[in-house]
């Protein structure tokens, strides 16, 4: 039980620090995104995720705001948005609806 409590306190500490940090390590980014470190390494190697390297090039860092923006870049429209866009197109012949 004591071990569980210590583990939970450590997780709370990590999440609290994650809330105030702007430059994230690989571990921080894995915690923030829910992606495994190995998947993050793969994305870095393929240059599919924004990242920074330390001066010597050994440590990979991520900007928290950029990672959140990266996660949210492929928005899927709701059914209502698609229906509104289709109705607008049928009435005006133009793509519309104001959604991205």
ZAKERO-501361 format. One line per field, with one value per atom (N, C-alpha, C): residue number from 1; chain; atom name; x, z, y. Coordinates in nm, 3 decimals. Layout:
// ZAKERO-501361
i <- c(NUM, ...)
ch <- c(A, ...)
at <- c(CA, ...)
c1 <- c(X, ...)
c3 <- c(Z, ...)
c2 <- c(Y, ...)
END
This chain:
// ZAKERO-501361
i <- c(1, 1, 1, 2, 2, 2, 3, 3, 3, 4, 4, 4, 5, 5, 5, 6, 6, 6, 7, 7, 7, 8, 8, 8, 9, 9, 9, 10, 10, 10, 11, 11, 11, 12, 12, 12, 13, 13, 13, 14, 14, 14, 15, 15, 15, 16, 16, 16, 17, 17, 17, 18, 18, 18, 19, 19, 19, 20, 20, 20, 21, 21, 21, 22, 22, 22, 23, 23, 23, 24, 24, 24, 25, 25, 25, 26, 26, 26, 27, 27, 27, 28, 28, 28, 29, 29, 29, 30, 30, 30, 31, 31, 31, 32, 32, 32, 33, 33, 33, 34, 34, 34, 35, 35, 35, 36, 36, 36, 37, 37, 37, 38, 38, 38, 39, 39, 39, 40, 40, 40, 41, 41, 41, 42, 42, 42, 43, 43, 43, 44, 44, 44, 45, 45, 45, 46, 46, 46, 47, 47, 47, 48, 48, 48, 49, 49, 49, 50, 50, 50, 51, 51, 51, 52, 52, 52, 53, 53, 53, 54, 54, 54, 55, 55, 55, 56, 56, 56, 57, 57, 57, 58, 58, 58, 59, 59, 59, 60, 60, 60, 61, 61, 61, 62, 62, 62, 63, 63, 63, 64, 64, 64, 65, 65, 65, 66, 66, 66, 67, 67, 67, 68, 68, 68, 69, 69, 69, 70, 70, 70, 71, 71, 71, 72, 72, 72, 73, 73, 73, 74, 74, 74, 75, 75, 75, 76, 76, 76, 77, 77, 77, 78, 78, 78, 79, 79, 79, 80, 80, 80, 81, 81, 81, 82, 82, 82, 83, 83, 83, 84, 84, 84, 85, 85, 85, 86, 86, 86, 87, 87, 87, 88, 88, 88, 89, 89, 89, 90, 90, 90, 91, 91, 91, 92, 92, 92, 93, 93, 93, 94, 94, 94, 95, 95, 95, 96, 96, 96, 97, 97, 97, 98, 98, 98, 99, 99, 99, 100, 100, 100)
ch <- c(A, A, A, A, A, A, A, A, A, A, A, A, A, A, A, A, A, A, A, A, A, A, A, A, A, A, A, A, A, A, A, A, A, A, A, A, A, A, A, A, A, A, A, A, A, A, A, A, A, A, A, A, A, A, A, A, A, A, A, A, A, A, A, A, A, A, A, A, A, A, A, A, A, A, A, A, A, A, A, A, A, A, A, A, A, A, A, A, A, A, A, A, A, A, A, A, A, A, A, A, A, A, A, A, A, A, A, A, A, A, A, A, A, A, A, A, A, A, A, A, A, A, A, A, A, A, A, A, A, A, A, A, A, A, A, A, A, A, A, A, A, A, A, A, A, A, A, A, A, A, A, A, A, A, A, A, A, A, A, A, A, A, A, A, A, A, A, A, A, A, A, A, A, A, A, A, A, A, A, A, A, A, A, A, A, A, A, A, A, A, A, A, A, A, A, A, A, A, A, A, A, A, A, A, A, A, A, A, A, A, A, A, A, A, A, A, A, A, A, A, A, A, A, A, A, A, A, A, A, A, A, A, A, A, A, A, A, A, A, A, A, A, A, A, A, A, A, A, A, A, A, A, A, A, A, A, A, A, A, A, A, A, A, A, A, A, A, A, A, A, A, A, A, A, A, A, A, A, A, A, A, A, A, A, A, A, A, A, A, A, A, A, A, A, A, A, A, A, A, A)
at <- c(N, CA, C, N, CA, C, N, CA, C, N, CA, C, N, CA, C, N, CA, C, N, CA, C, N, CA, C, N, CA, C, N, CA, C, N, CA, C, N, CA, C, N, CA, C, N, CA, C, N, CA, C, N, CA, C, N, CA, C, N, CA, C, N, CA, C, N, CA, C, N, CA, C, N, CA, C, N, CA, C, N, CA, C, N, CA, C, N, CA, C, N, CA, C, N, CA, C, N, CA, C, N, CA, C, N, CA, C, N, CA, C, N, CA, C, N, CA, C, N, CA, C, N, CA, C, N, CA, C, N, CA, C, N, CA, C, N, CA, C, N, CA, C, N, CA, C, N, CA, C, N, CA, C, N, CA, C, N, CA, C, N, CA, C, N, CA, C, N, CA, C, N, CA, C, N, CA, C, N, CA, C, N, CA, C, N, CA, C, N, CA, C, N, CA, C, N, CA, C, N, CA, C, N, CA, C, N, CA, C, N, CA, C, N, CA, C, N, CA, C, N, CA, C, N, CA, C, N, CA, C, N, CA, C, N, CA, C, N, CA, C, N, CA, C, N, CA, C, N, CA, C, N, CA, C, N, CA, C, N, CA, C, N, CA, C, N, CA, C, N, CA, C, N, CA, C, N, CA, C, N, CA, C, N, CA, C, N, CA, C, N, CA, C, N, CA, C, N, CA, C, N, CA, C, N, CA, C, N, CA, C, N, CA, C, N, CA, C, N, CA, C, N, CA, C, N, CA, C, N, CA, C, N, CA, C, N, CA, C, N, CA, C, N, CA, C, N, CA, C)
c1 <- c(0.083, 0.000, 0.087, 0.191, 0.281, 0.349, 0.381, 0.444, 0.347, 0.220, 0.118, 0.104, 0.105, 0.092, 0.210, 0.331, 0.450, 0.445, 0.398, 0.386, 0.286, 0.173, 0.071, 0.121, 0.195, 0.251, 0.353, 0.433, 0.531, 0.460, 0.350, 0.274, 0.212, 0.161, 0.104, 0.213, 0.330, 0.443, 0.480, 0.488, 0.521, 0.418, 0.290, 0.183, 0.183, 0.213, 0.220, 0.334, 0.450, 0.565, 0.538, 0.468, 0.434, 0.347, 0.266, 0.179, 0.254, 0.372, 0.446, 0.565, 0.604, 0.720, 0.680, 0.768, 0.747, 0.834, 0.958, 1.048, 1.035, 0.995, 0.966, 1.072, 1.101, 1.189, 1.107, 1.172, 1.103, 1.002, 1.042, 0.950, 0.829, 0.855, 0.746, 0.647, 0.702, 0.618, 0.537, 0.598, 0.524, 0.408, 0.433, 0.328, 0.218, 0.257, 0.160, 0.073, 0.134, 0.061, -0.003, 0.050, 0.004, 0.070, 0.166, 0.240, 0.360, 0.400, 0.518, 0.644, 0.749, 0.876, 0.928, 0.909, 0.959, 0.884, 0.755, 0.679, 0.724, 0.751, 0.801, 0.937, 1.025, 1.155, 1.135, 1.042, 1.012, 0.965, 0.874, 0.824, 0.936, 1.027, 1.141, 1.231, 1.261, 1.349, 1.288, 1.156, 1.086, 1.054, 1.093, 1.066, 0.918, 0.834, 0.690, 0.634, 0.723, 0.682, 0.783, 0.737, 0.833, 0.917, 1.048, 1.138, 1.263, 1.340, 1.466, 1.572, 1.698, 1.809, 1.897, 1.959, 2.055, 2.176, 2.260, 2.375, 2.462, 2.481, 2.560, 2.480, 2.350, 2.265, 2.222, 2.251, 2.220, 2.081, 2.031, 1.902, 1.798, 1.680, 1.569, 1.472, 1.432, 1.335, 1.216, 1.104, 0.982, 0.924, 0.865, 0.794, 0.650, 0.606, 0.473, 0.362, 0.363, 0.259, 0.261, 0.381, 0.393, 0.341, 0.365, 0.317, 0.165, 0.107, -0.039, -0.098, -0.039, -0.085, -0.070, 0.040, 0.064, -0.043, -0.078, -0.181, -0.317, -0.343, -0.475, -0.483, -0.384, -0.381, -0.475, -0.522, -0.608, -0.748, -0.819, -0.953, -1.051, -1.139, -1.243, -1.375, -1.443, -1.569, -1.677, -1.769, -1.882, -1.983, -2.073, -2.178, -2.259, -2.289, -2.364, -2.290, -2.159, -2.079, -2.080, -2.068, -2.069, -2.206, -2.312, -2.447, -2.472, -2.425, -2.441, -2.364, -2.243, -2.162, -2.228, -2.284, -2.351, -2.474, -2.551, -2.670, -2.633, -2.528, -2.480, -2.437, -2.369, -2.324, -2.442, -2.543, -2.661, -2.736, -2.742, -2.816, -2.735, -2.608, -2.528, -2.434, -2.407, -2.311, -2.167, -2.149, -2.015, -1.990, -1.866, -1.827, -1.833, -1.891, -1.904, -1.927, -1.989, -2.017, -1.921, -1.809, -1.717, -1.634, -1.633, -1.554, -1.426, -1.327, -1.197, -1.195)
c3 <- c(0.000, 0.000, 0.000, 0.080, 0.087, -0.048, -0.115, -0.247, -0.348, -0.341, -0.428, -0.404, -0.278, -0.241, -0.294, -0.278, -0.330, -0.481, -0.548, -0.694, -0.738, -0.670, -0.704, -0.677, -0.568, -0.538, -0.644, -0.690, -0.795, -0.924, -0.957, -1.078, -1.065, -0.949, -0.925, -0.940, -0.888, -0.898, -1.045, -1.123, -1.265, -1.339, -1.314, -1.381, -1.342, -1.217, -1.170, -1.240, -1.246, -1.314, -1.463, -1.521, -1.663, -1.692, -1.596, -1.613, -1.622, -1.563, -1.562, -1.658, -1.709, -1.799, -1.941, -2.012, -2.152, -2.241, -2.198, -2.271, -2.210, -2.292, -2.241, -2.287, -2.201, -2.236, -2.307, -2.351, -2.414, -2.317, -2.191, -2.091, -2.069, -2.058, -2.039, -2.156, -2.277, -2.397, -2.407, -2.369, -2.367, -2.269, -2.154, -2.052, -2.102, -2.164, -2.214, -2.325, -2.420, -2.538, -2.522, -2.430, -2.417, -2.518, -2.595, -2.691, -2.622, -2.670, -2.612, -2.656, -2.577, -2.612, -2.744, -2.768, -2.894, -3.013, -2.998, -3.107, -3.128, -3.019, -3.031, -3.102, -3.067, -3.135, -3.285, -3.319, -3.460, -3.531, -3.467, -3.525, -3.541, -3.444, -3.452, -3.569, -3.581, -3.689, -3.826, -3.836, -3.962, -3.981, -3.881, -3.881, -3.901, -3.829, -3.836, -3.714, -3.623, -3.501, -3.477, -3.433, -3.408, -3.283, -3.296, -3.184, -3.192, -3.085, -3.075, -3.023, -3.056, -3.006, -2.917, -2.819, -2.735, -2.820, -2.769, -2.846, -2.895, -2.814, -2.855, -2.939, -2.946, -3.027, -2.962, -2.833, -2.767, -2.703, -2.666, -2.596, -2.687, -2.690, -2.769, -2.677, -2.717, -2.641, -2.730, -2.666, -2.736, -2.671, -2.753, -2.702, -2.676, -2.554, -2.513, -2.603, -2.633, -2.717, -2.858, -2.911, -3.044, -3.047, -2.940, -2.934, -2.927, -2.848, -2.839, -2.975, -3.041, -3.175, -3.273, -3.265, -3.353, -3.332, -3.207, -3.177, -3.234, -3.238, -3.278, -3.424, -3.505, -3.641, -3.739, -3.708, -3.801, -3.743, -3.740, -3.683, -3.775, -3.716, -3.791, -3.766, -3.875, -3.864, -3.801, -3.729, -3.673, -3.785, -3.760, -3.858, -3.887, -3.787, -3.804, -3.894, -3.877, -3.961, -4.107, -4.128, -4.264, -4.328, -4.253, -4.306, -4.338, -4.253, -4.278, -4.403, -4.416, -4.533, -4.661, -4.654, -4.770, -4.808, -4.708, -4.735, -4.798, -4.747, -4.802, -4.947, -4.974, -5.110, -5.206, -5.158, -5.242, -5.274, -5.177, -5.195, -5.277, -5.249, -5.312, -5.421, -5.420, -5.516, -5.475, -5.353, -5.303, -5.176, -5.158, -5.033, -4.924, -4.812, -4.707, -4.574, -4.487, -4.353, -4.250, -4.294, -4.202, -4.120, -4.151, -4.073, -4.146, -4.070, -4.125, -4.156)
c2 <- c(-0.119, 0.000, 0.126, 0.125, 0.241, 0.264, 0.154, 0.164, 0.227, 0.191, 0.250, 0.399, 0.437, 0.578, 0.658, 0.605, 0.673, 0.685, 0.582, 0.584, 0.690, 0.698, 0.798, 0.940, 0.959, 1.090, 1.132, 1.036, 1.065, 1.107, 1.038, 1.072, 1.212, 1.245, 1.378, 1.484, 1.457, 1.549, 1.572, 1.464, 1.475, 1.558, 1.532, 1.605, 1.752, 1.781, 1.919, 1.993, 1.932, 1.992, 2.010, 1.915, 1.922, 2.045, 2.083, 2.199, 2.331, 2.339, 2.466, 2.468, 2.353, 2.347, 2.386, 2.453, 2.486, 2.397, 2.373, 2.284, 2.145, 2.049, 1.916, 1.815, 1.721, 1.610, 1.503, 1.398, 1.287, 1.224, 1.207, 1.150, 1.240, 1.372, 1.467, 1.461, 1.456, 1.456, 1.327, 1.216, 1.090, 1.098, 1.158, 1.173, 1.267, 1.377, 1.475, 1.418, 1.347, 1.301, 1.163, 1.085, 0.947, 0.854, 0.905, 0.824, 0.760, 0.645, 0.580, 0.654, 0.640, 0.703, 0.648, 0.520, 0.462, 0.521, 0.547, 0.608, 0.753, 0.824, 0.960, 0.963, 0.869, 0.861, 0.840, 0.753, 0.726, 0.852, 0.927, 1.052, 1.155, 1.160, 1.251, 1.212, 1.085, 1.038, 1.066, 1.059, 1.085, 1.234, 1.314, 1.459, 1.489, 1.414, 1.432, 1.504, 1.542, 1.611, 1.723, 1.841, 1.949, 1.920, 1.938, 1.910, 1.996, 1.993, 2.067, 1.971, 1.998, 1.918, 2.006, 1.944, 2.016, 2.053, 2.140, 2.188, 2.072, 1.972, 1.856, 1.758, 1.777, 1.692, 1.562, 1.545, 1.419, 1.417, 1.533, 1.539, 1.603, 1.541, 1.593, 1.664, 1.785, 1.863, 1.896, 1.925, 1.961, 2.086, 2.173, 2.290, 2.249, 2.267, 2.220, 2.273, 2.402, 2.462, 2.402, 2.378, 2.320, 2.176, 2.103, 1.964, 1.960, 2.049, 2.054, 2.093, 2.192, 2.233, 2.118, 2.045, 1.930, 1.823, 1.799, 1.699, 1.739, 1.868, 1.918, 1.961, 1.929, 1.981, 1.910, 1.792, 1.720, 1.704, 1.815, 1.816, 1.744, 1.666, 1.596, 1.669, 1.703, 1.776, 1.688, 1.751, 1.680, 1.653, 1.562, 1.533, 1.659, 1.737, 1.860, 1.958, 1.971, 2.060, 2.015, 1.884, 1.831, 1.854, 1.830, 1.851, 1.998, 2.088, 2.231, 2.272, 2.221, 2.251, 2.198, 2.078, 2.019, 2.100, 2.142, 2.221, 2.355, 2.417, 2.544, 2.526, 2.416, 2.389, 2.369, 2.296, 2.271, 2.400, 2.491, 2.616, 2.717, 2.730, 2.836, 2.784, 2.655, 2.601, 2.628, 2.681, 2.712, 2.634, 2.593, 2.530, 2.636, 2.604, 2.704, 2.640, 2.714, 2.664, 2.719, 2.776, 2.840, 2.745, 2.618, 2.522, 2.487, 2.454, 2.417, 2.269)
END
